[in-house]
């Protein structure tokens, strides 16, 4: 059973990202403020939810959340720094879009770059613990998947509709055959077995 809040006296926004381990495409993040009585039986960490159920949840969250926002950081921006910083930046951009600033941020994971004037709590496996973080994981994942599905129409040889930019053998084979695109993360190891950059920090 997901927890409704960290502290009942605060307006809390759950934050999560999607696409951190991909070879191509942006990293997406979402920030979601839920009412304390929010409930959906399928809500969970997006990785534990079937694709069709994620789509159902996306609509339910968008209709019933007190506030929500989704943002992205491009592959070229990722290459300018590193993926960890890019993930934090995507969360910051999502938080900045919320119509009213929350009083507390609940962050999935064990670290975060502080957002100005709003305290935060980092929660390992937060997307399987707090409803607002789970909701953010659903929005970030569904919006990113839709983005990669659209890119697949322009670059079908990489099978992004199937792999969403993750380092599958088929994706790496396509890079070896066709080269990279402007949407590939040039700072990542695109052809060998390393899924990410040499350093995340």
TORKE-450038 format. One line per 2 residues: for each residue x, y, z of N, C-alpha, C, O. Coordinates in nm, 2 decimals. Layout:
X Y Z X Y Z X Y Z X Y Z  ...
***
This chain:
0.09 -0.12 0.00 0.00 0.00 0.00 0.09 0.12 0.00 0.17 0.14 0.09  0.07 0.21 -0.10 0.15 0.33 -0.11 0.11 0.43 0.00 -0.01 0.44 0.03
0.21 0.50 0.05 0.18 0.61 0.15 0.13 0.73 0.08 0.17 0.77 -0.03  0.03 0.80 0.14 -0.03 0.92 0.08 0.06 1.04 0.10 0.05 1.13 0.02
0.14 1.05 0.21 0.22 1.17 0.23 0.33 1.13 0.32 0.33 1.03 0.40  0.43 1.22 0.32 0.54 1.21 0.41 0.51 1.28 0.54 0.54 1.23 0.65
0.45 1.40 0.53 0.41 1.48 0.64 0.28 1.54 0.61 0.26 1.62 0.52  0.18 1.51 0.69 0.04 1.55 0.66 0.02 1.70 0.66 -0.08 1.75 0.61
0.12 1.78 0.72 0.10 1.92 0.73 0.16 2.00 0.61 0.15 2.12 0.61  0.21 1.93 0.51 0.28 2.00 0.40 0.21 1.96 0.27 0.15 1.86 0.25
0.22 2.06 0.18 0.18 2.03 0.04 0.31 1.97 -0.03 0.41 2.04 -0.04  0.30 1.84 -0.07 0.42 1.77 -0.11 0.41 1.74 -0.26 0.30 1.71 -0.32
0.52 1.75 -0.33 0.53 1.71 -0.47 0.62 1.59 -0.48 0.74 1.60 -0.44  0.58 1.48 -0.54 0.66 1.37 -0.57 0.73 1.39 -0.70 0.67 1.45 -0.80
0.86 1.36 -0.71 0.94 1.38 -0.83 1.01 1.25 -0.87 1.07 1.18 -0.78  1.01 1.22 -1.00 1.09 1.11 -1.05 1.12 1.13 -1.19 1.07 1.22 -1.26
1.22 1.05 -1.24 1.27 1.07 -1.38 1.25 0.94 -1.46 1.23 0.83 -1.40  1.27 0.95 -1.59 1.27 0.83 -1.68 1.37 0.85 -1.79 1.38 0.96 -1.84
1.44 0.74 -1.82 1.53 0.75 -1.93 1.67 0.77 -1.90 1.75 0.81 -1.98  1.71 0.76 -1.77 1.85 0.79 -1.73 1.95 0.69 -1.79 2.06 0.73 -1.83
1.91 0.56 -1.81 2.00 0.46 -1.86 2.00 0.44 -2.01 2.06 0.35 -2.06  1.93 0.53 -2.08 1.92 0.52 -2.23 2.04 0.57 -2.31 2.12 0.65 -2.26
2.05 0.52 -2.43 2.16 0.56 -2.52 2.11 0.68 -2.60 2.19 0.75 -2.66  1.98 0.70 -2.62 1.92 0.80 -2.70 1.80 0.86 -2.64 1.73 0.80 -2.56
1.78 0.99 -2.68 1.66 1.06 -2.63 1.68 1.14 -2.51 1.78 1.12 -2.44  1.59 1.22 -2.48 1.60 1.31 -2.35 1.58 1.22 -2.23 1.53 1.11 -2.23
1.61 1.28 -2.12 1.57 1.23 -1.99 1.45 1.32 -1.95 1.45 1.44 -1.96  1.34 1.25 -1.91 1.22 1.32 -1.87 1.20 1.31 -1.72 1.25 1.22 -1.65
1.13 1.41 -1.66 1.10 1.41 -1.52 0.96 1.47 -1.50 0.91 1.55 -1.58  0.90 1.43 -1.39 0.77 1.48 -1.36 0.76 1.52 -1.21 0.84 1.46 -1.13
0.68 1.61 -1.18 0.65 1.65 -1.04 0.50 1.65 -1.03 0.43 1.71 -1.11  0.45 1.59 -0.92 0.31 1.56 -0.90 0.27 1.59 -0.76 0.33 1.54 -0.66
0.16 1.67 -0.74 0.10 1.70 -0.61 -0.03 1.63 -0.61 -0.12 1.65 -0.70  -0.05 1.54 -0.52 -0.18 1.46 -0.51 -0.26 1.50 -0.39 -0.21 1.54 -0.29
-0.39 1.49 -0.40 -0.48 1.51 -0.28 -0.46 1.39 -0.19 -0.42 1.28 -0.24  -0.47 1.41 -0.06 -0.45 1.30 0.03 -0.54 1.18 0.01 -0.51 1.07 0.06
-0.66 1.20 -0.05 -0.75 1.09 -0.07 -0.73 1.02 -0.21 -0.81 0.94 -0.25  -0.62 1.05 -0.28 -0.60 1.00 -0.41 -0.57 0.85 -0.40 -0.50 0.80 -0.31
-0.64 0.77 -0.48 -0.62 0.63 -0.49 -0.65 0.57 -0.62 -0.74 0.61 -0.69  -0.56 0.48 -0.67 -0.59 0.40 -0.78 -0.52 0.26 -0.76 -0.41 0.25 -0.72
-0.60 0.15 -0.78 -0.54 0.02 -0.74 -0.42 -0.02 -0.82 -0.35 -0.11 -0.78  -0.40 0.04 -0.94 -0.29 0.00 -1.02 -0.16 0.08 -1.00 -0.06 0.05 -1.05
-0.18 0.19 -0.92 -0.06 0.28 -0.91 0.05 0.21 -0.84 0.04 0.16 -0.73  0.17 0.23 -0.90 0.29 0.17 -0.85 0.41 0.23 -0.92 0.39 0.31 -1.02
0.53 0.19 -0.88 0.65 0.22 -0.96 0.62 0.19 -1.11 0.57 0.08 -1.14  0.65 0.28 -1.20 0.61 0.26 -1.34 0.67 0.13 -1.40 0.61 0.07 -1.49
0.79 0.09 -1.35 0.85 -0.03 -1.40 0.77 -0.16 -1.36 0.79 -0.26 -1.43  0.69 -0.15 -1.27 0.61 -0.26 -1.22 0.47 -0.26 -1.28 0.38 -0.35 -1.25
0.44 -0.17 -1.37 0.30 -0.15 -1.43 0.31 -0.18 -1.58 0.40 -0.14 -1.65  0.21 -0.25 -1.62 0.20 -0.29 -1.77 0.18 -0.16 -1.85 0.11 -0.07 -1.80
0.23 -0.16 -1.97 0.21 -0.04 -2.06 0.07 0.01 -2.07 0.05 0.13 -2.06  -0.03 -0.08 -2.09 -0.17 -0.03 -2.11 -0.22 0.03 -1.98 -0.30 0.12 -1.98
-0.17 -0.03 -1.87 -0.22 0.03 -1.74 -0.15 0.16 -1.71 -0.21 0.25 -1.64  -0.03 0.18 -1.75 0.04 0.31 -1.74 -0.04 0.42 -1.81 -0.05 0.53 -1.76
-0.09 0.38 -1.93 -0.17 0.48 -2.00 -0.30 0.52 -1.93 -0.34 0.63 -1.93  -0.36 0.42 -1.87 -0.48 0.44 -1.79 -0.45 0.53 -1.67 -0.52 0.63 -1.64
-0.34 0.50 -1.61 -0.30 0.58 -1.49 -0.26 0.72 -1.53 -0.29 0.82 -1.45  -0.20 0.74 -1.64 -0.16 0.88 -1.69 -0.29 0.97 -1.69 -0.28 1.08 -1.64
-0.39 0.92 -1.76 -0.51 1.00 -1.76 -0.57 1.03 -1.63 -0.62 1.14 -1.60  -0.58 0.92 -1.54 -0.63 0.93 -1.41 -0.56 1.04 -1.33 -0.62 1.12 -1.25
-0.42 1.03 -1.33 -0.34 1.12 -1.26 -0.36 1.27 -1.31 -0.38 1.36 -1.23  -0.36 1.28 -1.44 -0.37 1.42 -1.49 -0.51 1.48 -1.45 -0.52 1.60 -1.43
-0.61 1.40 -1.45 -0.74 1.45 -1.41 -0.76 1.48 -1.26 -0.83 1.57 -1.23  -0.69 1.40 -1.18 -0.72 1.41 -1.04 -0.61 1.47 -0.95 -0.63 1.50 -0.83
-0.49 1.49 -1.01 -0.38 1.55 -0.93 -0.42 1.69 -0.90 -0.48 1.76 -0.98  -0.37 1.74 -0.79 -0.38 1.88 -0.75 -0.30 1.97 -0.85 -0.34 2.08 -0.89
-0.18 1.92 -0.88 -0.10 1.98 -0.98 0.00 1.88 -1.04 0.04 1.79 -0.97  0.04 1.90 -1.16 0.14 1.81 -1.22 0.21 1.88 -1.33 0.16 1.98 -1.39
0.33 1.84 -1.36 0.41 1.90 -1.47 0.52 1.79 -1.51 0.56 1.71 -1.44  0.55 1.80 -1.64 0.65 1.71 -1.70 0.75 1.80 -1.78 0.71 1.89 -1.84
0.88 1.76 -1.77 0.98 1.84 -1.83 1.09 1.74 -1.89 1.09 1.63 -1.85  1.18 1.79 -1.97 1.28 1.71 -2.03 1.41 1.78 -2.04 1.41 1.91 -2.04
1.52 1.71 -2.05 1.65 1.76 -2.08 1.70 1.68 -2.20 1.71 1.56 -2.20  1.75 1.75 -2.30 1.78 1.69 -2.43 1.91 1.61 -2.42 1.99 1.62 -2.33
1.93 1.53 -2.52 2.06 1.45 -2.53 2.18 1.54 -2.54 2.28 1.51 -2.48  2.17 1.65 -2.61 2.28 1.74 -2.62 2.31 1.80 -2.49 2.43 1.83 -2.46
2.21 1.84 -2.41 2.23 1.89 -2.28 2.29 1.79 -2.18 2.38 1.82 -2.10  2.25 1.66 -2.20 2.31 1.56 -2.12 2.46 1.55 -2.15 2.54 1.53 -2.06
2.50 1.56 -2.28 2.64 1.55 -2.32 2.72 1.66 -2.27 2.84 1.65 -2.25  2.66 1.78 -2.24 2.73 1.89 -2.19 2.77 1.87 -2.04 2.87 1.94 -2.00
2.70 1.79 -1.97 2.73 1.77 -1.83 2.74 1.62 -1.80 2.83 1.55 -1.85  2.65 1.57 -1.72 2.64 1.42 -1.71 2.49 1.39 -1.68 2.41 1.48 -1.65
2.46 1.26 -1.68 2.32 1.22 -1.68 2.26 1.24 -1.54 2.14 1.27 -1.53  2.34 1.23 -1.43 2.28 1.26 -1.30 2.24 1.41 -1.29 2.13 1.44 -1.24
2.33 1.50 -1.33 2.29 1.64 -1.33 2.17 1.67 -1.42 2.09 1.75 -1.38  2.17 1.60 -1.53 2.06 1.62 -1.63 1.93 1.58 -1.56 1.82 1.64 -1.59
1.93 1.47 -1.49 1.81 1.42 -1.42 1.76 1.52 -1.32 1.64 1.54 -1.31  1.85 1.58 -1.24 1.81 1.68 -1.15 1.76 1.80 -1.22 1.66 1.86 -1.17
1.82 1.84 -1.33 1.77 1.96 -1.40 1.63 1.93 -1.46 1.55 2.02 -1.45  1.60 1.81 -1.51 1.47 1.78 -1.56 1.37 1.79 -1.44 1.26 1.85 -1.46
1.40 1.74 -1.32 1.31 1.76 -1.21 1.29 1.90 -1.17 1.18 1.95 -1.15  1.40 1.98 -1.17 1.39 2.13 -1.15 1.29 2.19 -1.24 1.21 2.28 -1.21
1.31 2.16 -1.37 1.22 2.22 -1.47 1.07 2.18 -1.45 0.99 2.26 -1.47  1.05 2.06 -1.41 0.91 2.02 -1.38 0.86 2.09 -1.26 0.74 2.14 -1.26
0.94 2.10 -1.16 0.89 2.17 -1.03 0.86 2.32 -1.06 0.76 2.37 -1.01  0.94 2.38 -1.15 0.92 2.52 -1.18 0.79 2.54 -1.26 0.74 2.65 -1.25
0.73 2.44 -1.32 0.61 2.46 -1.39 0.48 2.44 -1.31 0.37 2.47 -1.35  0.50 2.39 -1.18 0.38 2.38 -1.10 0.32 2.51 -1.07 0.39 2.61 -1.04
0.19 2.52 -1.07 0.12 2.65 -1.06 0.14 2.71 -0.92 0.15 2.83 -0.91  0.16 2.63 -0.82 0.19 2.68 -0.68 0.30 2.60 -0.63 0.30 2.48 -0.63
0.40 2.67 -0.57 0.52 2.60 -0.52 0.48 2.51 -0.41 0.41 2.55 -0.31  0.52 2.38 -0.41 0.50 2.29 -0.30 0.58 2.33 -0.18 0.68 2.41 -0.19
0.55 2.27 -0.06 0.62 2.30 0.06 0.73 2.19 0.09 0.82 2.22 0.17  0.72 2.08 0.02 0.82 1.97 0.04 0.83 1.89 -0.09 0.72 1.86 -0.15
0.95 1.86 -0.13 0.97 1.77 -0.24 1.01 1.63 -0.20 1.10 1.62 -0.11  0.95 1.53 -0.25 0.98 1.39 -0.23 1.05 1.34 -0.35 0.99 1.33 -0.46
1.18 1.31 -0.34 1.26 1.27 -0.46 1.29 1.12 -0.46 1.33 1.06 -0.35  1.26 1.06 -0.57 1.30 0.91 -0.58 1.45 0.90 -0.59 1.51 0.96 -0.68
1.51 0.82 -0.51 1.66 0.80 -0.51 1.73 0.85 -0.39 1.66 0.88 -0.29  1.86 0.85 -0.39 1.94 0.88 -0.27 2.01 1.01 -0.28 2.08 1.05 -0.18
1.99 1.09 -0.38 2.05 1.23 -0.39 1.97 1.32 -0.48 1.90 1.27 -0.56  2.00 1.45 -0.46 1.93 1.55 -0.54 2.00 1.68 -0.52 2.06 1.71 -0.42
1.99 1.76 -0.63 2.04 1.90 -0.62 1.93 1.99 -0.56 1.83 2.00 -0.63  1.95 2.05 -0.45 1.84 2.12 -0.38 1.78 2.22 -0.48 1.84 2.29 -0.55
1.65 2.23 -0.47 1.57 2.33 -0.54 1.55 2.45 -0.45 1.53 2.44 -0.33  1.57 2.57 -0.51 1.57 2.69 -0.43 1.44 2.71 -0.34 1.33 2.70 -0.39
1.46 2.73 -0.22 1.36 2.76 -0.12 1.26 2.66 -0.09 1.15 2.68 -0.03  1.28 2.53 -0.14 1.19 2.42 -0.11 1.27 2.31 -0.05 1.36 2.25 -0.12
1.24 2.26 0.07 1.32 2.15 0.13 1.28 2.02 0.06 1.17 2.01 -0.01  1.37 1.92 0.07 1.34 1.79 0.00 1.38 1.68 0.09 1.46 1.69 0.18
1.32 1.56 0.05 1.36 1.44 0.12 1.39 1.34 0.00 1.30 1.32 -0.08  1.50 1.27 0.01 1.53 1.17 -0.09 1.49 1.03 -0.03 1.52 1.00 0.09
1.42 0.95 -0.11 1.37 0.83 -0.06 1.41 0.72 -0.16 1.36 0.72 -0.27  1.49 0.63 -0.12 1.53 0.51 -0.20 1.41 0.43 -0.22 1.34 0.39 -0.13
1.38 0.39 -0.35 1.26 0.32 -0.39 1.14 0.40 -0.35 1.03 0.34 -0.32  1.15 0.53 -0.36 1.03 0.61 -0.33 0.92 0.59 -0.42 0.80 0.61 -0.38
0.94 0.55 -0.55 0.83 0.53 -0.64 0.75 0.40 -0.61 0.64 0.38 -0.66  0.80 0.32 -0.52 0.72 0.21 -0.46 0.68 0.23 -0.32 0.63 0.14 -0.26
0.70 0.35 -0.27 0.66 0.39 -0.13 0.56 0.49 -0.12 0.46 0.48 -0.05  0.57 0.60 -0.20 0.48 0.72 -0.19 0.40 0.73 -0.32 0.46 0.72 -0.43
0.27 0.76 -0.30 0.18 0.77 -0.42 0.23 0.88 -0.51 0.22 0.87 -0.63  0.27 1.00 -0.46 0.30 1.11 -0.54 0.43 1.08 -0.63 0.44 1.12 -0.74
0.52 1.01 -0.57 0.64 0.97 -0.65 0.61 0.87 -0.75 0.65 0.87 -0.87  0.52 0.77 -0.72 0.48 0.67 -0.81 0.40 0.74 -0.93 0.42 0.70 -1.04
0.32 0.84 -0.90 0.25 0.91 -1.00 0.35 0.98 -1.09 0.33 0.99 -1.21  0.45 1.04 -1.03 0.55 1.11 -1.11 0.62 1.01 -1.20 0.66 1.05 -1.32
0.65 0.89 -1.15 0.72 0.79 -1.24 0.63 0.75 -1.35 0.68 0.73 -1.46  0.50 0.74 -1.33 0.41 0.71 -1.44 0.41 0.82 -1.55 0.42 0.79 -1.67
0.40 0.94 -1.51 0.40 1.05 -1.61 0.53 1.06 -1.68 0.53 1.08 -1.80  0.64 1.06 -1.61 0.77 1.07 -1.68 0.79 0.96 -1.78 0.83 0.98 -1.89
0.75 0.83 -1.74 0.77 0.72 -1.83 0.68 0.73 -1.95 0.72 0.70 -2.06  0.55 0.76 -1.93 0.46 0.76 -2.04 0.49 0.87 -2.14 0.48 0.86 -2.26
0.53 0.99 -2.09 0.56 1.10 -2.18 0.69 1.07 -2.25 0.70 1.10 -2.37  0.79 1.01 -2.19 0.91 0.98 -2.26 0.89 0.87 -2.36 0.94 0.88 -2.47
0.81 0.77 -2.33 0.78 0.66 -2.43 0.71 0.72 -2.55 0.74 0.68 -2.66  0.61 0.81 -2.53 0.54 0.87 -2.64 0.64 0.95 -2.73 0.63 0.95 -2.85
0.74 1.02 -2.67 0.84 1.09 -2.74 0.92 1.00 -2.82 0.95 1.03 -2.94  0.97 0.89 -2.77 1.05 0.79 -2.84 0.97 0.73 -2.95 1.02 0.69 -3.06
0.84 0.70 -2.93 0.76 0.65 -3.04 0.75 0.74 -3.16 0.75 0.69 -3.27  0.74 0.87 -3.13 0.74 0.97 -3.24 0.87 0.97 -3.31 0.88 0.98 -3.44
0.99 0.96 -3.24 1.12 0.96 -3.30 1.14 0.84 -3.39 1.21 0.84 -3.49  1.07 0.73 -3.35 1.09 0.60 -3.42 1.04 0.62 -3.56 1.08 0.55 -3.65
0.94 0.70 -3.58 0.89 0.73 -3.72 0.99 0.79 -3.81 0.99 0.76 -3.93  1.08 0.87 -3.75 1.19 0.93 -3.83 1.31 0.84 -3.84 1.38 0.85 -3.94
1.33 0.76 -3.74 1.45 0.68 -3.74 1.41 0.53 -3.71 1.45 0.48 -3.60  1.34 0.47 -3.79 1.28 0.33 -3.76 1.39 0.22 -3.75 1.37 0.12 -3.69
1.51 0.25 -3.81 1.62 0.15 -3.80 1.67 0.12 -3.66 1.73 0.01 -3.64  1.64 0.21 -3.57 1.69 0.19 -3.43 1.59 0.12 -3.34 1.62 0.09 -3.22
1.47 0.09 -3.39 1.36 0.02 -3.32 1.33 0.09 -3.18 1.31 0.02 -3.08  1.32 0.22 -3.18 1.30 0.30 -3.06 1.16 0.27 -3.01 1.13 0.29 -2.89
1.06 0.24 -3.09 0.93 0.20 -3.04 0.94 0.08 -2.95 0.86 0.07 -2.86  1.03 -0.01 -2.98 1.05 -0.13 -2.90 1.14 -0.10 -2.77 1.10 -0.14 -2.66
1.25 -0.04 -2.80 1.35 -0.03 -2.69 1.35 0.10 -2.62 1.42 0.12 -2.51  1.28 0.20 -2.67 1.27 0.34 -2.61 1.41 0.40 -2.59 1.42 0.50 -2.51
1.51 0.36 -2.66 1.64 0.42 -2.65 1.73 0.34 -2.56 1.85 0.38 -2.54  1.69 0.24 -2.49 1.77 0.16 -2.40 1.87 0.08 -2.48 1.85 0.05 -2.60
1.98 0.04 -2.41 2.09 -0.03 -2.48 2.07 -0.18 -2.51 2.14 -0.26 -2.46  1.97 -0.21 -2.59 1.94 -0.35 -2.63 2.05 -0.39 -2.74 2.10 -0.30 -2.80
2.07 -0.52 -2.75 2.16 -0.56 -2.86 2.12 -0.51 -3.00 2.20 -0.47 -3.08  1.99 -0.51 -3.03 1.94 -0.46 -3.15 1.97 -0.32 -3.17 2.00 -0.27 -3.28
1.95 -0.24 -3.07 1.98 -0.10 -3.08 2.13 -0.07 -3.10 2.16 0.01 -3.19  2.21 -0.14 -3.03 2.36 -0.13 -3.05 2.40 -0.17 -3.19 2.49 -0.11 -3.25
2.34 -0.28 -3.24 2.37 -0.33 -3.37 2.33 -0.22 -3.48 2.41 -0.20 -3.58  2.22 -0.15 -3.46 2.18 -0.05 -3.55 2.27 0.07 -3.55 2.30 0.13 -3.65
2.32 0.10 -3.43 2.42 0.21 -3.42 2.55 0.17 -3.50 2.61 0.26 -3.57  2.59 0.05 -3.48 2.71 0.00 -3.55 2.70 0.00 -3.70 2.79 0.03 -3.77
2.57 -0.02 -3.75 2.55 -0.03 -3.89 2.52 0.11 -3.95 2.57 0.14 -4.06  2.44 0.19 -3.88 2.40 0.32 -3.94 2.46 0.44 -3.87 2.45 0.55 -3.93
2.54 0.42 -3.77 2.60 0.54 -3.70 2.50 0.60 -3.60 2.39 0.54 -3.58  2.53 0.70 -3.54 2.45 0.77 -3.44 2.36 0.88 -3.50 2.38 0.92 -3.62
2.26 0.93 -3.43 2.18 1.03 -3.47 2.20 1.15 -3.38 2.27 1.14 -3.28  2.14 1.27 -3.41 2.14 1.38 -3.32 2.08 1.36 -3.18 2.10 1.43 -3.09
2.00 1.25 -3.18 1.93 1.22 -3.05 2.01 1.12 -2.97 1.97 1.09 -2.85  2.12 1.07 -3.02 2.20 0.98 -2.93 2.29 1.06 -2.84 2.33 1.17 -2.87
2.32 1.00 -2.73 2.40 1.07 -2.62 2.55 1.04 -2.66 2.60 0.93 -2.62  2.62 1.13 -2.72 2.75 1.11 -2.77 2.85 1.08 -2.65 2.95 1.02 -2.67
2.82 1.12 -2.53 2.91 1.10 -2.42 2.89 0.96 -2.36 2.97 0.92 -2.27  2.79 0.89 -2.41 2.77 0.75 -2.36 2.85 0.65 -2.44 2.89 0.69 -2.56
2.87 0.53 -2.39 2.94 0.43 -2.47 2.83 0.36 -2.55 2.76 0.27 -2.50  2.83 0.40 -2.68 2.72 0.35 -2.76 2.73 0.21 -2.82 2.63 0.15 -2.84
2.85 0.16 -2.83 2.87 0.04 -2.90 2.91 -0.08 -2.81 2.89 -0.19 -2.84  2.98 -0.05 -2.69 3.02 -0.16 -2.61 2.92 -0.18 -2.50 2.81 -0.14 -2.51
2.96 -0.26 -2.40 2.86 -0.31 -2.30 2.83 -0.21 -2.19 2.75 -0.24 -2.10  2.89 -0.09 -2.19 2.86 0.01 -2.08 2.74 0.09 -2.12 2.73 0.15 -2.22
2.64 0.09 -2.02 2.52 0.15 -2.05 2.52 0.30 -2.03 2.43 0.37 -2.08  2.62 0.35 -1.96 2.61 0.50 -1.93 2.75 0.56 -1.94 2.84 0.50 -2.00
2.76 0.68 -1.90 2.88 0.76 -1.90 2.99 0.70 -1.81 2.95 0.63 -1.71  3.11 0.73 -1.83 3.22 0.68 -1.74 3.20 0.73 -1.60 3.23 0.66 -1.50
3.15 0.86 -1.58 3.13 0.91 -1.45 3.00 0.98 -1.44 2.96 1.05 -1.53  2.92 0.95 -1.33 2.79 1.01 -1.31 2.80 1.14 -1.22 2.70 1.21 -1.21
2.92 1.17 -1.17 2.93 1.28 -1.07 3.03 1.38 -1.11 3.05 1.48 -1.04
***
